[in-house]
């Protein structure tokens, strides 16, 4: 996409037409002084005009002064409202003037002037200082897109014989061009967002884009730096959500345009090309995109996850919607990721099916809350067929390998690693801190330190109301762990410590998994691993 920068400067005669004197500038005295009250400051506005392909709006964002009736103009310590009068049919050029209370030239010497738009607050009062850039979250209409633009001419030298201000945009313009990739045949109905943005000054974290033409989407954002590896461009299509994550930081600069050509594939977004430059002319830059990391089935409300980032996306979504299901399609390494336990404040009520896969490197060290993969699993919630390997939990209160509090169902899950409670306060269990639901055919192997009650499977197995904790065919190993359940209220706990070989444990767990799609078998290190029946 190319853009042509047009500059329009009005002749000095426009100034002379508006003065109440027959004098010309050539008839002035030889020195720089001017008669008071005879030469109002009138300014030619330039700098915004561009040729867009296609033109998105009739507004400043594409070089038109249409819709801008006035600007704030600052000279010295004073700010006044100056009217905008367009001077051509296409409204590409304008003159700034004030017929009631203008600034006056007092000499031929150059002056320093600033101007900005928007120039009014919500109560229609003149903004005497340049406002912070705060764009709209919903820019899906032409009006809201255009209204998110901010322009200014800052501390510019204005000459008596050539009174001109060159305006520039204070926003960064992001353009996304979509194309069909592998597995995607139709982009009809696609919704595009620019996300991962700073919320400084009240700006939105996510912007709904404006579509000026087919497969082209635009948004205006405040200048900022977008972090590498975080979602930046989001495409919602056919119930699925796709993200582009930049490999490097994206520095969004004022008066610059960023055009991303993105292929939408069944597995995510692929960056086909990127141009970054000023508002009118871009320069080439290359980049890479990562797969989305998951697919989403809107009918079953299920995330099918195949990368660490995909699992983190499900985590973020499930914080707001604990009904969301999750299925792992491969092993996941969460080393270096910051995990927030699912199910707080609302307990998890979906189904998490690991499908026999392993999550490695989970490290949770909260300053106050419990440490666990799930903070709470509600009565309708299920976690199954999942192995956690080499977890590291450090905390000051309760912790459980899979769950802090389980009211639901945990089946065919395992945990290896270290759980450390530094205050000896709270229940600590290899699978659950407190169990009021059912735990079946699960095992733990590792180290547990601290806690008011410690269990290789559960710190506490108890009851409340209609909930009655039950543990069946579960096993643990660990030199310092004496009991499978630290505090057993229900007495319905079938746990066994493994001393050496896990063969008997595997047989015992599989006997309880008659209706499960996965069963335990011996791994290369002697510990049980899941295998599809």
N, C-alpha and C positions, 0 to 999 in steps of 0.2 A: 504494500500500500504506500503511495507517495502523496506528499502534501506540498502545496505551494504557498509560501509565505508572502502575503501582499502588504505593502506599506503605502499608506495614503496620508499625505500631508496637505492640509488646506493652505491656500495662499494667505499672505498677511492682509490682503484686502478684506477678509472676513472679519478681522478685528476692527478695521477702520469703519466698517459699515455700522457698527454698534456704538460708536462713541458720539457724544453730543457736541462735537466741535468740527469746524471745517479744516482744522490743521491737519497736515500730513506729517509722517515721521520725518521726512526730509526737511520740514520747516522748523524742527525743534532746535533748541539751543545746542551749541557745540558740545557742552558738557553732558554728563549722564543724567542730570536731574530732569524730572518731568513735572508738569503741573498737577497738583493734587486733584483727584476726583475726575480726571478726564480720560484715563486709559484703563478700562476694566480688564482684569485678567481673563482672557478667553483662551481655551486650550484645545488643540487638535488631538484627538485620541487615536492612537494607532497600535499595532502590535498583535492584535488578537486574530486578524483575518487569516483563515486557512481554507484550503479547498479540500473538503472531506469526500471520501469515496466509500459509501454514500454519505451525504450530509445527515447527521443524526438528529439535529434539532434546528430551530431558528433561535439561537441564543448565543451567549458568549462562548460556550463550550466549542462551538464551531465557527467562531469569528463574527457572529451577528450581534448587533446591539439591540435587537428586537426584544422588548420586554424589560429593558433596563432604562428606567426613567431618570435616575439620578445617581450620582456617586458622591462620596465624601472626599473633599479636597482639603489638604492640610498644608498650611504655610506658616512657618514659625511655630508659635504656641497656639494657633487658632485653627479650628476646623469648620468648614462651611459646606452646605449642600449645594452641589452644582448640577444643573439640569443636563440631560443627555439629549442632543438633537441629532438624529441621523441625517446624513448629507447625501445619500445616494439611494436609488430605488431598492437595492438589495440589502440596505441597512448594514453595510460592511464598514462604513466610516461614520464618525460622529464628531460633534463639537460639544465641549463642556463649557457651560456659561451659567451665570447667576445675574439676572436682571434686576433683582431687588436689593441685594446686599453682597456685591462681589468683593473680591480682593482687588486692590488697585495697584497698577504700576506706579512707583514713585521715582524710578530711575531706569536707565537702560541696562543696568547691571543684571547679570544672571541671578536667578533665584532658585532655591531648592524646594521642590514641591513633591508631596506624596498624595496618592489617591487610592481609594479602594471601593469595592462592591462585593457583597452586600453592604449597605451603609445605614440600614435601619434595624432597630430591635423589634421584638414582637409587638411593642406598643407604639410603633412607628416613630420612635425617637431617634434622632441622628446619633450614630456611633462615632464618638469623637476620637476613638482609638481603633486601630485595625483589629477586627475580631479574629478569634481563633478559627481555624478551619474545622468545621463540624459538618460532615456530609450526612445525607439521609441513608437510613438502613434499607429502605425500599426505593430503589431507583428504576423500577420496572416500567414506569411510564416516562414519556418524553419530558413532561413537565418536571417530574421529580429528579430525573437525571440532570436536566439543565439547571435546576435550582440548587444542585449540590456543588456547582462551580463557584469558585472564589477567584477574583482577579484583583490585581493591584499594580500600581506604579510607585516604586519606593525610592524616596530620596533622590529624585532625578533633577538634573540641571535643566532649567527652562530659560530659553533666550527670548528677549523682547521681540526680535525680528523673526523668530521661528518658535513660537510657543507650542511645543509638542510634548506629550507624555506617551511613552511606550508601555502599554499594559502587558502583563503576562499572567498566566494561570498559577494559582497557588495550590492547586490540586494535582495529583498524578492520575493519568487516564489509563485504564486497563481495558484492553480489547481482547476478547476471546473468540477465535474462529474455530468452529467445530467441523469435523469431518468423520464419516463412518470408517471404523476400523474393523479388524477381524471379529466376527461374531455379532456385529451390529449393522443392521441393514437400513434402519430408519431412525432419524433423530427427531421426528415429530413429537412435540410435547416436552422436549428437553427444557429443564430449568437450570440456569447457570448462576453460580454465586462466587463472589470473591470473598475468601474467608481467611481466618488466622490473623486478623488485623488487630492493631493496637486500639484500645478503648480510651486512650488519653483524650482529655477535654470533652468526653462524652461521645466519642465516635463509636460507630457500631463495629462489633467483631466480625460480622458477616454482612455483606451487601448483596441484595437481589439486583441482578443486572437488567439493563434495558436492551431490547433487541431491535435495532434500527432496520435490520434486514434478515433474511433467512440465514440461520447458522452463525450469525454475528451478534456478539453480546458485549455490552460496555458498562463500565462503572467508573465513578470518580472516587478517589480515596485521598485521605490526608497523607502528606509525605511521612514516610516511616520506613523501617527495615523489617521485612518479613523473615522469620527464622527459617533456616534450612531444615529440611526434613519434615516440616509441618504442612498440613493441608493448606493450599493456597487457592486453587481453583476447584470448585465442587460442581459436579454435574449430576442432577437427579433425572433419571430416565427409566421408564417402565418399572417403577417400584424399587429400582436399585440406585445406589449412591456411589459415584465415582470421584476420586480425588487426584489432583496433580500435586505432588510434593516436590518443590525445587531442591536440587542437590546442594545448591549454595544459597546464601542469603540473597534476597531480592530487595534492593534499595530503591524504594519508590520516591523519586525526586519530583519536586514541584515543576510544572510546565513541561513534563516529560510524558511520553506515550509509550506504553508497553503492550505490544501485540503478540499474543500467543496463539499459534496454530496447533490445535490439539486433536489427535485421533482418539475417538472413544471406542474402546475394544471391550470384549466381554469380560476381560480381567482388569480393566482399569483405563487410565488415561496415558497416552504416549505423546510426548512433546515432539511435534514434527518440525517446528521452527519458532523462532522468537526474534522480534526486532525491538530494540530499545533506543529511543532517541528523543529529540525535542518534540513539541506538540505537532509539528508539521513534518519533520523529516526523521526517519528512523535509521539506525545503524544495525548491522547484523550482529547477532550474538547467538551462540549455541547453548543447548541445555539438554538435560536428561530427565526423564520422569520415571517414578516407581509405579509398580502395580498398586492397585487399590488395596489389596491384601484381604479382601473378602467379597463375597457376593451376597445379596440380600433378597430373600423371597418374601414379598409382601403378603402373600396368601397365608403362609405359615409363621410369619414374623420371625424368621430364622436367618441369622448370620452364618454363612459358611466361611470359615476363616482359614487362610493359608499362609499368612505372614505375621510376624510380631506386631507390625503396625496395624494390621487388620484386627488383631485381638484387642489392641488398645482402643481402636475405634469402637468395637463392640462394648468395651468397658465404659467408654464415655457415654454411649447411647443408653446402656442399661442403667446408668446412674439415674437417668430421667424416666426410663421405662423399664421397670424390673420384670415385665412380662416377656421381654425379648429373649428368644432362644439362641443358642450358640452351638455350632457343630465344628469341631476341628477336623480338617482334612489332611493335616500333616503335623509333624512335631514342631514345636514353637520354642524359640530361645528368647527369654525375656531379660537376659543379662543387660544391665544398664538402663532398663525401663523402670519408671516410677509407677507402681501399681496402687490404685485406690480400691480397697475392698468393696465388692458389690453388695448391695442390699442395705444401705444406710442412707437416709432414715427408714426407707420402705424396704422390707425384706424381699428377697428374690423369689419370684413365683414362676419363672420360666423353666426350661430344661437345658442344661449344659451337658452335651454329650461329647466326650473327648474322642470317641471312636477308637479307643486303644492307643491314642497318641500321648506324647509326653510334653509337658511344659518344663523347661529347664531354666535355672538361674533366677527364680523369683526371689526378690529381696524386698522385704517390707520392714520398715523401721519407723513407725509412727511415734510422735512425741506424747500422745495422750490416748488415742483410740486403740482398740484391739487390732492385733495383727492376724490376718487370714486372707485366703483367696476370696471368700465370701464373708461379709460381716454377719449377715443373717440369711438363712434359707427358710422361707415360709412353708406352711403346710403343703401348699401345692407345688413347691419348688423341688427340682430334682437335679442332682449332679451325679454323673455316671461315666464309667469307662475312661477314667482319667488318671494319669500318673504325673505327680509333681516330683521333679528330681533336683536335688541339691538346693533346697530352699534355705534361705537365711532370714529368720524372723528375730527382731530385737524390739522389745517393748517394755512398758511399765505396768501393763495390765493383762487381761486374758488374751490367749492366742490359741488358734487351732490350725492345723495344716491345711485343711479344706475350708472349715467354717468356724467362726466364732460361736454362733448359735445356730443349731440345726433343729428346725421344727418339721422339716420335710424328709427327703429321701436321699441318702448317699449310698451308692452301690458301685462295687468294683472300682474303688479308687485307692491310690497309694501315695505315700509321701516319704521322701528321704531328705535328710538335712539336719539343720540345727535350729531349735527354738529356744530363745533365751529371754527369760523374764527377769529384769534387773531389780525388781522390788519385792519379789515373793508375794505379789498381790494379784489374785485372779486365777481362775482355772486355766490349765494348760493341757492340751491333748494333741496327740499326733495327727488325728483326723478332725476332731471337734473339741472346742473348749467346753461347751455345754451341749448335751444332746437331749432333746425332747421328742425327736422323730425316730427314724430308723436308719441304722448304719449296717450294711450287709456286705460281707466278703471284701473287707478293706484291710490294708496293712500299713504299718509304719516301721521305718528303720532309721535310727539316728540318735541324736542327743537332745534331751530336754533339761533345761536348767531353770530353777526358780519356779514360783507359782505357789498359790495356797493349796492347791490340790493338783496332782500330776498323774496323767494316765497315758499309756502308750497309744490308746485309741481315743479316749475322752477324759477330760479333766473332771467332768461331772455327767452322770446319766440320771436324769431326774424327770419329774412330771409337773404339769400345771394345767388345770382345767381338763380339757379333753385330750391333751397331749401326754403321752406316756413313753418315755425313752426306751428304745429296744436296740440292742446290739447283737448281731448274729454272725458267727463264723469269721471273726476278725483276729488278726495276729500282729504282734509287734516284736521288735528286738531293740536292745539298747542296754548297756551295762548299768546305768544309773536309774533305769526305769523299773520300778518294782511291780506296778500293777497296770492292768489294761485300762481300768477306770479308777480315777483318783477318789471320787466321791460318788458312790452308787446308791441312789435312793430307791429306784424301782426294783433292783435285784434281778433285772432282766438283761444280763450282760454275758454274752458268750465270747470271751476273749482269751487268747492263749499266747504266752510268751514263747518265742522261737529260740532255741539254743542250738545253733549250728545249722543243720540242713533244713531247707524250707519245703521239702517234698510233701510232708504231711500237711503243712499249712496250705499248699496249693490244692491238694485233694480236698481238704476241708472247705476251702472257699468255693471251689467249683461245684461242690455238692449243694451249695446254697444258691447257685447261679443257673438253675435249670431253665429258667425262662429268659435269660439274658443273652444278647447276641455275641458277647465276648466272654472269654474265660481266661484263667491264669495258666501260664506255663513257665518253665524254668528258663531264666535268661542266661546270658554268657557269664555274668558275674555271680550266678547262683540265686539272685533275687528274682521274685516272680515278675513276669511281664505279661501284658494283655495280648491276646490273639483272638481274631474273629473265628467263631465256630465254623 
